[in-house]
Structures are given as C-alpha cells and as structure tokens.
C-alpha cells in the first residue's frame, strides 16, 4: 500500500483514523461513531514508512485536553500535533534498527543502552548503587 503510492527515499506518515481502523484493522462489533480506545487509549496511531523503506507503528500522545465532539477528525489532523510529530519521527529514524524483524525502538534501546557487561561495568554499577543506599 505505502510502497505503491509514495516515492522511495522519503518518510511517509499515515494517521490511522477510527473509520479506517474499524473497517480494516479492528473487526469487532464497534460503533463507528465512537472514539477508538475512548477510555483506555491515550495516543494516536500512525504508520510510518521511513526514508530507509522500513515500516513502523508510531503512537503520539493526544495534544487535546478532552475528547470533545469532533475528536475523530481532530486526532488525525497532523497540524494539531505541532512539532511533536517531527520530533517523534526524528527519534524513530535515529533508532531504526535491523536488530531483528519487527524490532521496535523500546526493544532496540533495551539492547543498546541497558545491556552492560558484568565486568567492569557491572561492578561499577554495584559500587554506585551501594554508595547511594549506604551499605
């Protein structure tokens, strides 16, 4: 779908609207006029095809104080997110990974930033924690 309509080498952002979600993704018995995840979901889903031709799902927090009338249209209006969209895509493209199929940013960060060697980094971390808790 995204590959056919947009030239390669460019980042493409597609907001997932509620009507689209109800018609093609979430086939449950839903009221098409209701907001997806009205009481439990606090961000808008976007599909992103990166300039490197990789597909990601991106979720950005709603920039609205309430989910008032017209919310289904408001939440897919890219202008409402201001600079947040550019920042989010920048982070996504910075951490694009070939770590393994379907790896996402959280998994990549965990592997890249949270994995430390037992020696010497592990011992340094032990000393740091002990100095904080006073043992």
PyMOL commands that set and color helices and strands:
alter all, ss='L'
color gray80, all
select helices_A, chain A and resi 2-5+18-25+71-74+78-81+83-94+105-114+118-133
alter helices_A, ss='H'
color red, helices_A
select strands_A, chain A and resi 12-15+43-49+55-61
alter strands_A, ss='S'
color yellow, strands_A
deselect
rebuild
show_as cartoon
